[in-house]
């Protein structure tokens, strides 16, 4: 096996931190091998003044990375699983899903106010329709502002008095070592996370089995089962960044529990349900829960949102 491996990554500080962590784990397991990062700027990183729902969603953060993988510029790439569309290029696969960081969302606010102590008309920044739906369900008087950019940019909006608060993924804050900025971890009943949130995925070319064999040492069985269930649910619901869908899978012993919700944009209607089953059939579990949500009217909500998106 070759001694030097090129690892594709987005160029943000968080993406680089995540990739360095993956490389450090592989170096510990393979001290005779060398790895170098290849920074690639994606379309999603370049277009920061338009909400994701209006410009194509998740695929914008991996398109250029996958192109580099397909043309041999890199040997494998590291993604945040919440950025990975449910449909991959047929020549590529996720060979490893790493152990999950804290999957919850967190609140970072001016004056260190927790959610229930924010002003009634608090201005809260988020790039996520999923978060918008759940925050407005919690308090319809909140003012939700679309917020794009890297973690540093979003945090500056609070520190510079532009916003009362932002809601971000705990995983990214933890990986950057900024836990001291967190005011509150939002419970699942207030803000359920995005599909795959907190997990990293390592994507490889199907024609390079030796690379898959190398990185699969970082595959975490429980996290993979949970994320596969979440992604199967998302695929069944035909969702992405354009629709407010949340899900969280968790493994206890040999059981996988999965909860999910679909909500209207202003939070006036939310359909939530859960299911439990075998860890050996995560995707079937995701499909079953998706159907339960559909049977309760989730498809009606989604059709309305898709229609709105197409009209914009």
MOPE-V817128 format. One record per residue. RES is the residue in one small letter. SS is DSSP state (H for helix, E for strand, L for the rest). Layout:
BEGIN
res: <RES/RES>
ss: <SS/SS>
END
This chain:
BEGIN
res: <x/x/x/x/x/x/x/x/x/x/x/x/x/x/x/x/x/x/x/x/x/x/x/x/x/x/x/x/x/x/x/x/x/x/x/x/x/x/x/x/x/x/x/x/x/x/x/x/x/x/x/x/x/x/x/x/x/x/x/x/x/x/x/x/x/x/x/x/x/x/x/x/x/x/x/x/x/x/x/x/x/x/x/x/x/x/x/x/x/x/x/x/x/x/x/x/x/x/x/x/x/x/x/x/x/x/x/x/x/x/x/x/x/x/x/x/x/x/x/x/x/x/x/x/x/x/x/x/x/x/x/x/x/x/x/x/x/x/x/x/x/x/x/x/x/x/x/x/x/x/x/x/x/x/x/x/x/x/x/x/x/x/x/x/x/x/x/x/x/x/x/x/x/x/x/x/x/x/x/x/x/x/x/x/x/x/x/x/x/x/x/x/x/x/x/x/x/x/x/x/x/x/x/x/x/x/x/x/x/x/x/x/x/x/x/x/x/x/x/x/x/x/x/x/x/x/x/x/x/x/x/x/x/x/x/x/x/x/x/x/x/x/x/x/x/x/x/x/x/x/x/x/x/x/x/x/x/x/x/x/x/x/x/x/x/x/x/x/x/x/x/x/x/x/x/x/x/x/x/x/x/x/x/x/x/x/x/x/x/x/x/x/x/x/x/x/x/x/x/x/x/x/x/x/x/x/x/x/x/x/x/x>
ss: <L/L/L/E/E/E/E/E/E/L/L/L/H/H/H/H/H/H/H/H/H/H/H/H/H/H/H/H/H/L/L/L/L/E/E/E/E/E/E/L/L/L/H/H/H/H/L/L/L/L/L/H/H/H/H/L/H/H/H/H/H/L/H/H/H/H/H/H/H/H/L/L/L/L/L/E/E/E/E/E/H/H/H/L/L/L/L/L/L/L/L/E/E/E/E/E/E/L/L/L/L/L/L/L/E/E/E/E/E/H/H/H/L/L/H/H/H/L/L/L/L/L/E/E/E/E/L/L/H/H/H/H/H/H/H/H/H/H/L/L/L/L/E/E/E/E/L/L/L/L/H/H/H/H/H/H/H/H/H/L/L/L/L/L/E/E/E/E/E/H/H/H/H/H/H/L/L/L/H/H/H/L/L/E/E/L/L/L/L/L/L/L/L/L/L/L/L/L/L/E/E/E/E/E/E/L/L/L/H/H/H/H/H/H/H/H/H/H/L/L/H/H/H/H/H/H/H/H/H/H/H/H/H/H/H/H/L/L/L/L/L/L/L/L/E/E/E/E/E/E/E/E/L/L/E/E/E/E/E/E/E/E/E/L/L/L/L/L/L/E/E/E/E/E/E/E/E/E/H/H/H/H/H/H/H/H/H/H/H/H/H/H/H/H/H/L/L/H/H/H/H/H/H/H/H/H/H/H/H/H/H/L>
END
